Amino acid sequence: MPMRYSFGGDEHLFVECSEDMSLEAFFNSLSMTTGIKEAGIKGVTEICPANASFQIKFNPDVIHPDDVLREVKAIEAAATKAEPVITTRIVEIPVFYNDPWTHETLMRFRERHQDPTGTDLDYAARINNYASVDEFIKAHSGSPWFVSMVGFVSGLPFMYQMVERKRQIQVPKYLRPRTDTPRLTVGHGGCFGCIYSVRGAGGYQMFGITPMPIYDPTQKTSYLKDFMVFFRPGDIVKFKPVDRDGYDQAVEDVDKGRFAPPIREVRFDLREFQNDIDGYNAKLEGVLNGH
């Protein structure tokens, strides 16, 4: 689809790059926002990328809305020809699947769920045609995930599973949102995974919890001293299942400033990924594991 432009009030321009959620849509949005940033358009004060769109904030006393629209449209042609390659990070995130805290919470809200008789993991495994919860967890943790957006609440990453579309896990959100979700819950809604950076309301299915803080406004967490938000768009995530002992040890390490998430710099090429998805993912994991 051609990019769709619309104004939001007097100070915002919203640009929809695609109606589909895909890595191609993300790269279209990324190339546009990069081009706008490099252009240094006078009066543009913020650029906010999302999964398949982005929004610009501008000062109408400095630049007329029609001029913003003209400048951004001029960037579109060049941006569509940009190479779909980025230098980014791959990071390993420990996950305690089927943990007692998300389990207690989901049981409190079963009347808001599609299947009041089971758990979120039971439901997700069944509708995605996995024979068991264990098989579902293997699929969820077996492939990397691409962070396509950070936001909604501070530090929350939206993650897109890096497999063929027919293999992607898809689960609808709760019929009615919960009023409670444990902090650091690993959730899923539609085709997107997420990690709840703070405790609060939510509608995504709950699969487990990570001991690794991803948002710390106090910046006391050892690996968040430079910036309070861990994730950024373009990050690649690999989940690592841990048991209760592994979870407790990681929590203790975080509290004592010893926890350091495994992170490696990688070059991601969308074309190479699409040519051999499983092979490319194996190479990414090799980089993460130091091979």
SULRALIN-V830078 format. One record per residue. N is the residue number from 1. NEAR is the number of other C-alpha atoms within 10 Angstrom. D_FIRST is the distance of its C-alpha to the first C-alpha in whole Angstrom. Layout:
{{N/NEAR/D_FIRST} {N/NEAR/D_FIRST}}
//
This chain:
{{1/8/0} {2/7/4} {3/14/6} {4/12/8} {5/16/12} {6/12/15} {7/15/19} {8/12/21} {9/7/24} {10/12/26} {11/17/25} {12/20/22} {13/20/18} {14/17/15} {15/23/12} {16/20/9} {17/25/8} {18/19/6} {19/12/8} {20/12/9} {21/16/13} {22/18/13} {23/21/15} {24/16/12} {25/19/10} {26/27/14} {27/24/15} {28/25/12} {29/29/13} {30/26/17} {31/21/16} {32/26/15} {33/23/18} {34/15/20} {35/17/20} {36/21/20} {37/14/23} {38/9/25} {39/12/24} {40/10/27} {41/15/26} {42/11/29} {43/15/28} {44/19/26} {45/13/28} {46/13/25} {47/17/22} {48/15/21} {49/22/18} {50/21/17} {51/27/15} {52/23/12} {53/25/12} {54/19/15} {55/21/18} {56/21/20} {57/18/24} {58/22/26} {59/17/29} {60/16/29} {61/9/32} {62/10/31} {63/15/28} {64/14/27} {65/18/23} {66/10/22} {67/12/23} {68/22/21} {69/16/18} {70/10/19} {71/14/20} {72/20/17} {73/17/15} {74/12/17} {75/17/17} {76/18/13} {77/11/14} {78/12/17} {79/20/15} {80/14/12} {81/10/16} {82/14/17} {83/12/19} {84/18/18} {85/14/22} {86/15/24} {87/11/27} {88/15/28} {89/19/30} {90/24/31} {91/20/33} {92/18/35} {93/18/35} {94/21/38} {95/25/37} {96/23/40} {97/25/39} {98/18/40} {99/18/42} {100/13/45} {101/14/43} {102/26/40} {103/17/42} {104/11/44} {105/16/41} {106/23/39} {107/15/42} {108/12/43} {109/16/39} {110/18/39} {111/14/39} {112/16/36} {113/23/35} {114/15/33} {115/14/37} {116/14/40} {117/12/42} {118/13/40} {119/20/39} {120/29/35} {121/20/35} {122/18/37} {123/19/34} {124/23/31} {125/21/33} {126/14/34} {127/12/31} {128/14/29} {129/12/32} {130/15/34} {131/11/38} {132/13/39} {133/18/38} {134/14/39} {135/12/37} {136/20/34} {137/20/35} {138/13/35} {139/15/32} {140/20/31} {141/19/33} {142/14/32} {143/19/29} {144/23/28} {145/26/25} {146/22/23} {147/25/23} {148/27/19} {149/25/21} {150/23/24} {151/16/25} {152/9/25} {153/11/29} {154/16/31} {155/23/30} {156/23/28} {157/27/26} {158/26/23} {159/25/23} {160/24/21} {161/24/23} {162/22/23} {163/17/23} {164/10/21} {165/11/19} {166/7/22} {167/11/24} {168/18/23} {169/23/25} {170/18/24} {171/20/26} {172/17/25} {173/19/27} {174/21/30} {175/14/31} {176/13/32} {177/15/32} {178/19/35} {179/12/37} {180/16/38} {181/22/36} {182/20/38} {183/19/38} {184/23/36} {185/27/35} {186/23/32} {187/23/30} {188/24/27} {189/18/24} {190/13/22} {191/17/20} {192/24/22} {193/26/25} {194/23/27} {195/23/30} {196/29/32} {197/24/33} {198/19/36} {199/13/37} {200/13/36} {201/13/34} {202/18/31} {203/20/30} {204/26/29} {205/26/31} {206/31/33} {207/25/34} {208/24/37} {209/26/38} {210/25/38} {211/23/41} {212/20/39} {213/21/38} {214/23/35} {215/21/35} {216/19/39} {217/13/39} {218/10/43} {219/14/42} {220/13/45} {221/22/43} {222/14/44} {223/20/41} {224/17/39} {225/13/42} {226/11/40} {227/13/37} {228/19/36} {229/21/33} {230/18/33} {231/21/29} {232/17/27} {233/20/23} {234/23/23} {235/23/26} {236/27/27} {237/24/29} {238/21/31} {239/21/33} {240/16/37} {241/20/39} {242/18/42} {243/14/45} {244/13/47} {245/10/49} {246/15/46} {247/20/45} {248/14/48} {249/14/49} {250/20/45} {251/18/46} {252/14/49} {253/15/48} {254/18/45} {255/13/48} {256/11/51} {257/13/48} {258/14/48} {259/18/45} {260/12/42} {261/12/39} {262/12/38} {263/16/36} {264/17/35} {265/15/33} {266/17/30} {267/12/28} {268/20/25} {269/14/23} {270/17/20} {271/13/20} {272/13/24} {273/15/23} {274/15/20} {275/10/23} {276/11/26} {277/17/25} {278/15/28} {279/13/30} {280/18/28} {281/18/29} {282/14/32} {283/14/32} {284/23/31} {285/20/34} {286/11/36} {287/15/35} {288/19/36} {289/12/39} {290/8/40} {291/8/40}}
//
